[in-house]
Amino acid sequence: MTAAAPEASDAAEPPPVPADVLRELRLTWTPRPDPDSAGRAARHRLAEATRRLIEAVKTVDPHDAEAMLESVADDVSDLADRIAALTRVGERKPTSRDLALHERSPFIGAANPIAPPMSITGDGPLVRAHATFGAAFEGPYGRVHGGIVAAAFDEVMGCAQSGAGALGMTVSLTVRMRRATPLYTRIDYEAGVTRVEGRKAWVTARSYAGGELVADAEALFIRAARA
């Protein structure tokens, strides 16, 4: 990935960050650990089954299927009631595993049924990721919704800001759509810090479909001031 040119004279090149520090900063995104209990494994399985259900509901042809769809809707409603009656995570003190993005994120969360899911890996100072978006993420017919394109970049770049040696909050995000991002196609991402200025870190990223650039982005992250 080619780094963007600094826009301010007092901006600095990204500092070298030791590999062990990068791994520590990225732990909430990657690597995704194995389930730590049978219950968590079951919830991951349920999330995957629900992803399949979402895909099926989004794409089913409603014509000439009214009776079956009404029956299935009753079944799904009953299942939702059964699950809703169980203890919620918020009713006890969440563990660090509960709060990790690789568990709950709408993009990489193994327990989140709306996650594609996306896979993120570290590659030295860079972060790489890939995802395949199904019908639930459709905007224009056959294409990923632009808001999803932007949110996916925010997820990847949030992890990539670790290249500044610290983590902060997204302050701004600019996405340029070079072409439509297709559904049912592996989308590859690469992202890295391009400059640092005090508590500010700038990250750039690109996404590709079949090796062709489909979008690129720049984001500004600012870490909290020390008390």
C-alpha positions in Angstrom: 0.0 0.0 0.0 1.3 3.4 -0.9 1.3 5.9 1.9 -0.3 9.2 1.4 1.8 12.3 1.6 1.7 14.2 4.9 -0.5 17.3 4.7 1.2 19.2 7.5 4.8 20.2 8.0 4.8 19.0 11.7 3.4 15.6 10.8 5.6 12.6 11.5 6.1 9.3 9.8 4.4 6.4 11.7 6.6 5.3 14.6 8.1 1.8 14.6 5.9 -0.3 16.8 7.3 -3.6 18.3 5.5 -6.7 17.0 4.4 -7.7 20.5 2.8 -4.3 21.0 1.0 -4.6 17.7 -0.4 -8.0 18.7 -1.6 -6.7 22.1 -3.3 -3.7 20.5 -5.1 -5.9 17.9 -6.3 -8.6 20.3 -9.9 -7.4 20.3 -10.0 -7.9 16.6 -7.6 -10.7 15.9 -6.9 -13.5 16.1 -10.3 -14.9 16.8 -9.9 -17.4 19.7 -11.7 -20.7 20.0 -14.9 -20.6 22.2 -14.0 -20.7 25.9 -17.1 -22.6 26.9 -19.7 -25.0 25.4 -22.3 -22.2 25.8 -20.3 -19.7 23.7 -19.7 -22.4 21.1 -23.4 -23.0 20.9 -24.1 -19.2 20.5 -21.5 -19.1 17.7 -23.3 -22.0 16.0 -26.7 -20.2 16.5 -25.3 -17.0 15.0 -24.1 -18.9 11.9 -27.5 -20.5 11.5 -29.2 -17.2 11.9 -26.9 -15.7 9.1 -28.3 -18.5 6.9 -31.8 -17.6 7.9 -31.3 -13.9 7.2 -29.9 -14.7 3.7 -32.9 -17.1 3.1 -35.5 -14.5 4.2 -33.9 -11.7 2.2 -33.8 -13.7 -1.0 -37.0 -15.9 -0.9 -39.5 -15.2 -3.6 -42.8 -14.3 -1.8 -45.1 -15.2 -4.7 -47.0 -18.5 -4.3 -45.4 -19.1 -0.9 -47.7 -17.2 1.5 -48.8 -20.3 3.5 -45.3 -21.6 4.1 -43.9 -18.1 4.9 -46.7 -17.5 7.4 -46.0 -20.9 9.1 -42.3 -20.3 9.2 -42.8 -16.7 10.5 -44.7 -18.3 13.4 -41.9 -20.7 14.1 -39.2 -18.1 14.0 -41.3 -15.8 16.3 -41.6 -18.7 18.8 -37.8 -19.3 18.6 -37.1 -15.6 19.2 -39.4 -15.7 22.3 -37.5 -18.7 23.7 -34.1 -17.1 23.2 -35.3 -13.8 24.6 -36.4 -15.5 27.8 -32.8 -16.6 28.5 -30.4 -14.6 30.7 -28.9 -11.6 28.8 -25.2 -10.7 28.9 -26.1 -7.3 30.4 -27.7 -9.0 33.4 -24.3 -10.0 34.7 -20.9 -8.3 34.6 -19.5 -8.8 31.0 -16.2 -10.5 30.7 -13.4 -9.2 28.5 -14.3 -11.9 26.1 -17.9 -10.7 26.0 -16.7 -7.2 25.1 -14.1 -8.2 22.5 -15.0 -7.1 19.0 -14.2 -10.6 17.6 -17.2 -11.7 19.7 -19.8 -8.9 19.2 -18.8 -6.7 16.2 -21.3 -6.3 13.4 -18.5 -7.1 11.0 -16.2 -9.7 12.7 -18.3 -10.8 15.7 -18.6 -14.6 15.8 -21.7 -14.2 18.0 -23.3 -11.5 15.9 -25.6 -12.9 13.3 -25.4 -9.8 11.1 -21.6 -10.1 10.7 -20.6 -11.3 7.2 -18.3 -12.3 9.1 -15.1 -10.5 8.2 -11.6 -11.8 8.9 -8.8 -9.4 10.0 -5.1 -10.3 10.2 -2.0 -8.3 11.0 0.8 -8.1 8.5 3.6 -6.2 10.3 2.5 -2.5 10.4 -0.3 -3.2 8.0 -3.7 -4.8 8.5 -5.3 -7.1 5.9 -8.9 -8.3 5.9 -11.4 -10.0 3.7 -15.2 -10.5 3.7 -17.9 -11.7 1.4 -21.2 -9.7 1.7 -24.5 -11.5 1.1 -28.0 -10.2 0.4 -28.4 -8.6 3.8 -25.9 -6.0 2.8 -27.4 -5.1 -0.5 -28.0 -1.5 -1.6 -28.3 -1.2 -5.4 -29.3 -4.6 -6.9 -26.3 -7.0 -6.7 -24.1 -4.4 -5.0 -23.1 -3.7 -1.4 -24.8 -0.7 0.2 -22.6 2.4 0.4 -23.1 2.7 4.1 -21.9 -0.8 4.6 -18.8 -0.1 2.4 -17.9 2.8 4.7 -18.6 0.9 7.9 -16.4 -2.0 6.8 -13.6 0.4 6.2 -14.1 1.9 9.7 -13.8 -1.6 11.2 -10.6 -2.4 9.3 -9.0 1.0 9.9 -9.9 0.9 13.6 -7.6 -2.1 13.8 -5.0 -0.6 11.5 -4.6 2.5 13.7 -2.6 0.1 16.0 0.4 1.0 13.7 0.5 4.3 15.6 1.3 2.5 18.8 -2.1 3.4 20.4 -5.8 3.2 19.9 -8.3 6.1 19.6 -11.8 6.9 18.4 -12.8 7.6 14.8 -13.1 11.4 14.2 -13.5 11.5 10.5 -13.8 9.0 7.7 -13.7 9.7 4.0 -14.6 7.0 1.5 -14.2 7.2 -2.3 -16.2 4.6 -4.3 -14.2 3.8 -7.3 -16.7 1.3 -8.6 -19.5 -0.8 -7.2 -18.6 -3.3 -4.5 -20.2 -6.6 -5.6 -22.2 -9.0 -3.5 -21.1 -12.7 -3.2 -17.5 -11.8 -4.1 -14.5 -11.8 -1.7 -13.5 -8.3 -0.9 -9.9 -7.8 0.2 -8.8 -4.9 2.4 -5.4 -3.4 3.3 -4.9 -0.6 5.7 -2.1 1.2 7.6 -1.1 4.3 9.4 0.3 7.0 7.1 1.2 9.8 9.6 1.0 10.7 13.2 0.7 14.1 14.9 0.5 14.0 18.7 -2.6 12.1 19.7 -3.8 12.0 16.1 -3.2 9.2 13.6 -4.2 9.1 10.0 -5.0 5.7 8.4 -5.5 5.0 4.7 -7.1 1.8 3.3 -8.1 0.2 0.0 -10.5 -2.5 -0.9 -10.3 -4.9 -3.9 -12.6 -7.3 -5.7 -10.8 -9.8 -7.9 -7.7 -7.7 -7.7 -9.4 -4.6 -8.9 -9.7 -1.5 -6.7 -13.3 -0.8 -5.7 -12.9 1.8 -3.0 -10.3 3.6 -0.9 -10.6 5.6 2.3 -8.8 7.9 4.8 -9.7 8.2 8.5 -8.5 10.3 11.4 -8.3 8.7 14.9 -7.6 10.6 18.1 -6.6 8.8 21.3 -7.9 10.1 24.6 -5.8 12.6 26.5 -4.0 11.2 29.6 -5.6 12.2 32.8 
